[in-house]
Amino acid sequence: MNTEINIFGKKIKIEEIINLIKILAKIGLLAIILISMFLISHSVLLSPDDYNYSYVQGCNYQKKVDSIANALETGKFFYNNWTGRVLPHVLIGVFRNLPPITYEIVNTLIFLIFILVITKVLNKKTTYFGILSVFGYLSFSLMFGEKFAWISGSFNYLWPSTCLVIFIYYFYNYFIGEKELNVFQKIALTFFAFITGFTHENIAFVGGAFLVCLFLFKIKQFIKFENKKKIVTVLIFIMFCLGALATIFAPGNFKRMDSENTVFSWNFLQNYKDNKFVLISVIISIIAVFIVENFELLKKEKMSSIKKLDYSLIKTELIHFILPALIATVPMAIISYFPPRAFLAYEVMFMIIFSKNITVIAEHFKQYNIIIAIISILCGLLVFGHFSPSTLAQINYLIPYKEKVTAQYEDALNKSEKDVLVSKFEYLNWIHAEDYINISNFFPELNYHMPVNALICQYYGFDRVTAVGDNEYLVEVKVNTEGIHNYAIYEKETWTPIQFMEYDDTIRYCIPKDKLGSYVLYSEEDILENKVLDYKVRYIGGELVDININDLIFKK
């Protein structure tokens, strides 16, 4: 069989072409992931936590985190009063004072590093299937946006989990003899161990359980280490534990637990139930890789000698990665708040073995290039077919809206406006990727009492922010009645109710611009024309001056 082909007069081996295709496929996959994640990071508006963490905590929102000193001050407050996550909150304060593009680029790169290092923990090199398996796992898991796009979410979950997987990669492979470290790397890993343990309580639980299981089940190997390696591994273990204890036993954690009535509950297992689709995929991969690795033996022996089967990979995955994740879940039984985004540290352990298994399976069938190529394409289409609605939503709706509303905030600031109108987001029902972006409560609302409106006002220094459609009028009618009254908007010609509302001192509602005069305000309890003190009609960019009250209310 001819293993060479002639291209432009040059003979090239088919194997070289196949290897080049694999490299290009991997680069293309990484490029698509990079672009997709950047679009998500770039399009997401500030979350309520992002607004809150822009201020020094404990100062009643009187002082913004506009310096390293203020970032450290807010970190100290959190440590003593709410949580041990000092490093994430300091970083949030720092990045909130940098141009937004800085966070968007760095966060995208961190996400890519996160995936790549996961694929390398048990593999000597990254592969197309390894990368796709991890990204596919993440794209089908819960709370994608909260873990990887929100500023506060990324710093609390993605970044600490990236520290965890980097730590596991270097320490695990150094411990089992797969990787040698020079003096500088050993010193760096020792300090990095403390930082990793100190980032987040879930990282402390998972990393701590991993180290204990590793030392416990590899004790014979540890005893055989030369003294220098023993000292280094023990020192790294101690430094991680010190960091973990510092964050777990932060005074703020105890205050938080006291305020939240924490008792034992089986709800801590809910994350395993909610993520059953991806976790079942991991279990299937374990079974599949066992069958693939032992297929010839099973075929030949017909199960006559179970002792001859190769259990080494499954044993490694179960005791070094799955068992630590399960052990680390137990402390969450008495911690009342364990959302899916906090489950990321545990998912790291499952993704490590998932990536390994998928890579091993692909390697066993590498001689079937056409089949592998078809499977690669189908798996890529499956993952990105599931993920692409989010990317399209960013391009078509979220990024244009974010740019527009941010410009409106800045324009209002420049004009020293206090009662500010901004465009509302009108395409929420068009977005079908809530698990990826999940920002329905980030948009300013018509009701200026909504929490997000209050946070926007606080951040920009406005008295009031109201969101209306670009093709709507905001009608504001001030009346001199007392108490709460029910009002309704009617279509004057058909007398059809359009919307109902309640009011405080002023009735506020929106109508389409082309319905001015035909949509009127009505109340059976009041003769409105005798109660009106003032009224105005505004729209994005201006106010209607020449308007009669009879065009706004129903006159009896």
Order of alpha helices (4+ residues) and beta strands (2+ residues): beta-beta-alpha-alpha-alpha-alpha-alpha-alpha-alpha-alpha-alpha-alpha-alpha-alpha-alpha-alpha-alpha-alpha-alpha-alpha-alpha-alpha-alpha-beta-alpha-beta-beta-beta-beta-beta-beta-beta-beta
